[in-house]
């Protein structure tokens, strides 16, 4: 198994972090399919790494939502931020 340590970016953010899948903990470098992808909710964000198995899993979206703290209803906008209207079926 080969383990990778991040050297850091422009501002040395994340320097020294060991790369591992955020969902299953896989650390073998050749198996890490997406590395340090930046994702954020609102004003905050972080970097995430995913292995090939988790990235292509049928339940990836649900597991990602749970990782980001959205367990029950997915990643939905607050009700006050949307306008709903009823449209007849077939329209």
NORVENSUL-V308344 format. One record per pair of residues at least 12 apart in sequence whose ideal C-beta (glycine too) atoms are under 7 Angstrom apart, sorted by sequence separation. I is the first residue (numbers start at 0). J is the second residue. D is the distance in Angstrom with one decimal. If there is no record, write none. Layout:
I | J | D
I | J | D
//
This chain:
4 | 17 | 5.5
5 | 18 | 6.2
18 | 31 | 5.8
35 | 48 | 5.9
34 | 48 | 5.0
2 | 17 | 6.3
3 | 18 | 4.5
33 | 48 | 6.5
18 | 34 | 5.9
33 | 49 | 4.6
31 | 48 | 5.7
32 | 49 | 6.0
32 | 50 | 5.9
31 | 50 | 5.6
32 | 51 | 4.0
30 | 50 | 4.8
30 | 51 | 5.8
33 | 54 | 5.6
13 | 35 | 7.0
32 | 54 | 4.7
2 | 26 | 5.2
3 | 28 | 4.5
25 | 50 | 4.0
0 | 26 | 6.8
1 | 27 | 6.5
2 | 28 | 6.5
21 | 47 | 4.8
0 | 27 | 4.6
1 | 28 | 4.4
21 | 48 | 6.0
22 | 49 | 6.4
23 | 50 | 6.4
40 | 67 | 5.9
1 | 29 | 6.7
20 | 48 | 6.0
21 | 49 | 6.4
19 | 48 | 6.3
20 | 49 | 5.4
5 | 35 | 6.8
18 | 48 | 5.2
20 | 50 | 4.0
23 | 53 | 5.5
22 | 53 | 4.4
13 | 46 | 6.1
20 | 53 | 5.5
22 | 62 | 5.3
22 | 66 | 6.6
21 | 66 | 6.0
//
